Amino acid sequence: MTGTPRTAAVIGGGPAGLMAAEVLSAAGVRVTVYERMPSVARKLLIAGRGGLNLTHSEDFAAFAGRYGAAADWLRPVLEAFPPAALIAWAERLGQPTFVGSSGRVFPKAMKASPLLRAWLARLAGQGVVVRTRHDWRGWDEAGALAFDAPGGRVSVAPDVTVLALGGASWPKLGSNGAWTEMLRGRGVAVAPFEPANMGITIAWSDVFRERFAGQPLKNVGVMQVGETPGFLRIESVTRGDVIITGYGLEGTPIYALSAAARSLTNGCPQALVIDLRPDMTVARLAERVARAAPKQSLSNLLRKSLHLSPVEIGLLRETDVSTPREPDRLAGAIKAVALKVSGTQGLQRAISSAGGIMRDVVDKSLMLLAMPGVFVAGEMLDWEAPTGGYLLQASFATGVVAAQGALAWLDRQRPIDAR
Ligand SMILES: Cc1cc2nc3c(=O)[nH]c(=O)nc-3n(C[C@H](O)[C@H](O)[C@H](O)COP(=O)(O)OP(=O)(O)OC[C@H]3O[C@@H](n4cnc5c(N)ncnc54)[C@H](O)[C@@H]3O)c2cc1C
């Protein structure tokens, strides 16, 4: 390429920003990544503690549907960088993947650090410069990007900018949502952040909390029940392992109910029903109860004849002090342990956040309509999805699309012949 190289500032060194940096630098753009923390991709590394669920293997239509209200506008973005492309990308970084029993895709290493190390080496090889401890503070009076850095205020005026500042969950990892006011001040509509994929609060008794906090309820069914006057309405049913915590419950089936659980804050009372034996019908369980020796104590019946674990028995007793012995009623109680949800965990502990830059204020290439030459990517956009690899997939894909948009925009500003 002849002429002055084009320059890009990518602000935010998470998966979305680093992916944008990769695509831009591969096309010959001189890229600097600015990150407010002392190191990049802290949330990606924490995600690695759970095995790093990169994406999901289900068919594309079902996959795209997981983004709910955002599915329509995210579909073309995901098509531009679908799960197969992400898997191939990870493999090119020396991280082969496998599909877990639930269809989720993980690197065989089951952690993020080897992938991140290889990725940063590739980016350095493509000339990407990473400036950590650079906290973006908006634009200065001359229109340059302004950062608070260890040596004081730094101003830069790149040819194009990609913002990938993340959402607002786990703020101690760097994404604190402080950028929302800077963008709102520039006329960019930002939906308020709310927790997504968060735990729920249940007022356990002291005895139950002390004995069972940290223990899993394996492969249970979870139903969210909306209480409306006169009848109970089942909102949704999910399945998987749930973890008892000191403050309530965490785990994939609980996270899947995030959006419904948030309505709690709107004053709508909610109950959660746990099915401890989702693979058995009430009739089959009742038959087992009826077959048990009549003189067997209730504890022995639950443990020996019905194979309930101590935590399952504890949960049953926590909610129903007078656990019934009569077969149909006991079977019904095991298949519908009703818990009163008193709240949800906040952004500090949520896996992700809902809210962010609204779809209407960006074009198809993820450029801010109010700020030509400024592109946005990742969780700072207004979409939400359950856990299962959907969060990282959309973060990577929006990074790719924002960078491709930035390249096309650069070409429109300075056609090849003029460079
Ligand atoms: C505990 C946990 C486990 C998770 N596990 C998974 C999983 O297994 N699978 C999955 O799909 N998703 C998972 N996620 C979610 C996933 O990690 C995020 O969706 C993803 O990291 C979002 O990428 P991002 O690049 O948009 O934002 P981030 O990863 O949040 O990166 C944004 C970056 O911008 C920086 N930044 C913010 N403001 C500024 C500023 N003003 N100036 C400069 N830099 C700034 C931040 O410090 C941060 O480094 C998990 C999240 C958590 C918390």
PDBQT file of the ligand as one rigid body, heavy atoms in Angstrom, charges set to zero:
ROOT
HETATM    1  C1  LIG A 501     -18.139 -14.528  35.358  1.00  0.00    +0.000 C 
HETATM    2  C2  LIG A 501     -18.430 -14.405  33.891  1.00  0.00    +0.000 A 
HETATM    3  C3  LIG A 501     -18.412 -15.537  33.098  1.00  0.00    +0.000 A 
HETATM    4  C4  LIG A 501     -18.722 -15.445  31.733  1.00  0.00    +0.000 A 
HETATM    5  N1  LIG A 501     -18.696 -16.575  30.982  1.00  0.00    +0.000 NA
HETATM    6  C5  LIG A 501     -19.050 -16.512  29.679  1.00  0.00    +0.000 A 
HETATM    7  C6  LIG A 501     -19.027 -17.670  28.848  1.00  0.00    +0.000 A 
HETATM    8  O1  LIG A 501     -18.573 -18.742  29.263  1.00  0.00    +0.000 OA
HETATM    9  N2  LIG A 501     -19.484 -17.564  27.565  1.00  0.00    +0.000 N 
HETATM   10  C7  LIG A 501     -19.947 -16.367  27.050  1.00  0.00    +0.000 A 
HETATM   11  O2  LIG A 501     -20.373 -16.338  25.897  1.00  0.00    +0.000 OA
HETATM   12  N3  LIG A 501     -19.903 -15.244  27.789  1.00  0.00    +0.000 NA
HETATM   13  C8  LIG A 501     -19.472 -15.281  29.078  1.00  0.00    +0.000 A 
HETATM   14  N4  LIG A 501     -19.443 -14.145  29.829  1.00  0.00    +0.000 N 
HETATM   15  C9  LIG A 501     -19.801 -12.860  29.172  1.00  0.00    +0.000 C 
HETATM   16  C10 LIG A 501     -18.667 -12.339  28.276  1.00  0.00    +0.000 C 
HETATM   17  O3  LIG A 501     -17.441 -12.402  28.976  1.00  0.00    +0.000 OA
HETATM   18  C11 LIG A 501     -18.977 -10.892  27.837  1.00  0.00    +0.000 C 
HETATM   19  O4  LIG A 501     -20.225 -10.869  27.180  1.00  0.00    +0.000 OA
HETATM   20  C12 LIG A 501     -17.902 -10.334  26.904  1.00  0.00    +0.000 C 
HETATM   21  O5  LIG A 501     -16.654 -10.262  27.578  1.00  0.00    +0.000 OA
HETATM   22  C13 LIG A 501     -18.274  -8.933  26.410  1.00  0.00    +0.000 C 
HETATM   23  O6  LIG A 501     -17.243  -8.515  25.543  1.00  0.00    +0.000 OA
HETATM   24  P1  LIG A 501     -16.996  -6.960  25.251  1.00  0.00    +0.000 P 
HETATM   25  O7  LIG A 501     -15.723  -6.892  24.498  1.00  0.00    +0.000 OA
HETATM   26  O8  LIG A 501     -18.209  -6.363  24.675  1.00  0.00    +0.000 OA
HETATM   27  O9  LIG A 501     -16.827  -6.283  26.674  1.00  0.00    +0.000 OA
HETATM   28  P2  LIG A 501     -15.741  -6.540  27.863  1.00  0.00    +0.000 P 
HETATM   29  O10 LIG A 501     -15.232  -7.925  27.832  1.00  0.00    +0.000 OA
HETATM   30  O11 LIG A 501     -16.442  -6.075  29.060  1.00  0.00    +0.000 OA
HETATM   31  O12 LIG A 501     -14.575  -5.570  27.447  1.00  0.00    +0.000 OA
HETATM   32  C14 LIG A 501     -14.711  -4.155  27.456  1.00  0.00    +0.000 C 
HETATM   33  C15 LIG A 501     -13.366  -3.535  27.783  1.00  0.00    +0.000 C 
HETATM   34  O13 LIG A 501     -13.491  -2.122  27.711  1.00  0.00    +0.000 OA
HETATM   35  C16 LIG A 501     -12.735  -1.532  28.762  1.00  0.00    +0.000 C 
HETATM   36  N5  LIG A 501     -13.262  -0.206  29.032  1.00  0.00    +0.000 N 
HETATM   37  C17 LIG A 501     -14.471   0.125  29.543  1.00  0.00    +0.000 A 
HETATM   38  N6  LIG A 501     -14.577   1.458  29.666  1.00  0.00    +0.000 NA
HETATM   39  C18 LIG A 501     -13.406   1.991  29.206  1.00  0.00    +0.000 A 
HETATM   40  C19 LIG A 501     -12.916   3.330  29.080  1.00  0.00    +0.000 A 
HETATM   41  N7  LIG A 501     -13.647   4.393  29.435  1.00  0.00    +0.000 N 
HETATM   42  N8  LIG A 501     -11.666   3.509  28.561  1.00  0.00    +0.000 NA
HETATM   43  C20 LIG A 501     -10.910   2.462  28.174  1.00  0.00    +0.000 A 
HETATM   44  N9  LIG A 501     -11.314   1.159  28.299  1.00  0.00    +0.000 NA
HETATM   45  C21 LIG A 501     -12.560   0.939  28.800  1.00  0.00    +0.000 A 
HETATM   46  C22 LIG A 501     -12.958  -2.493  29.915  1.00  0.00    +0.000 C 
HETATM   47  O14 LIG A 501     -11.971  -2.354  30.914  1.00  0.00    +0.000 OA
HETATM   48  C23 LIG A 501     -12.909  -3.855  29.218  1.00  0.00    +0.000 C 
HETATM   49  O15 LIG A 501     -11.601  -4.379  29.174  1.00  0.00    +0.000 OA
HETATM   50  C24 LIG A 501     -19.082 -14.197  31.171  1.00  0.00    +0.000 A 
HETATM   51  C25 LIG A 501     -19.073 -13.042  31.972  1.00  0.00    +0.000 A 
HETATM   52  C26 LIG A 501     -18.754 -13.144  33.321  1.00  0.00    +0.000 A 
HETATM   53  C27 LIG A 501     -18.743 -11.889  34.161  1.00  0.00    +0.000 C 
ENDROOT
TORSDOF 0
